[in-house]
Amino acid sequence: MNPSSQAVTPLRQRMLDDMHMRKLGPKTQVGYLRAVRYLAGFLQRSPDTATAEDLRRFQLHMVDRGISPITINATITGLRFFFYVTLDRGELMAKMNYVRVPQKLPVVLSRDEAARLIAAASNVKYRTALSIAYGTGLRVSEVIALKVGDIDSQRMTLRVEQGKGRKDRYAMLSPVLLERLRAWWRFAHAQGNMLPNGWLFPGMNPVDALSARQLNRAIHAAAEVARIDKRVSMHTLRHSFATHLLEQKVDIRVIQVMLGHSRLETTTLYTHVATELLREVVSPLERLQPA
């Protein structure tokens, strides 16, 4: 919800100020405002008049409507900020509880599928962007935020500036990926699309970066051309990167750092999809002596 899209009430302005004071990111602010707007629509009155029972009924309403656990929890997080910080009435949230999110295993491509997918991208820009996603494990938001100056061919690293959680980190830069980046730079520079120290993947206007939506459309089209039946997204390449490293016996703590995970538990999810590791395990059935 864009703050400029409607008249800003004093209550809404106070919440905006509270979020600004804490330097919350634009997406976080949009999500929190959406949660409060959703509550106001349910109540049909100002959200600051809600009671603890109103909030309980609101959560029941979301569950009855079949709202996903992830969306319910995100809504509760936004409302917690509103009631705890903006209204200083956190006690009203006592009857709202986070719900358990079912754990689903990520979709992972085989190495052959990853190669086919990248090769099937419609142009050199998209092939290079997909190569980065698979070759470094960067999120789509981190791929499109890269600039030419983030490439360090001496140290063989990519600088990820202010990734998720507003943290800087370095990603690996393999020789194969470096060659693909150089080929892309030469092509884009010859076309006049690469500004000095500008975006590594500029949009139609070189001043603007390529959008995540454009890149997601490109990978969906590539998956169709490559005849990959799995549900593929840019995040699938990140999952595949981590899983394939784990299958190569790379220490999981190293993978955690490369992915930018704060908690090791997040990274251990990939142990459940590393099928090559499973195939190396000998079943105890194989060691039984014939009766």
Beta strands, then each sheet from edge to edge (+ up, - down):
strand 1: 151-152
strand 2: 157-163
strand 3: 167-172
sheet 1: 1+ 2- 3+
end
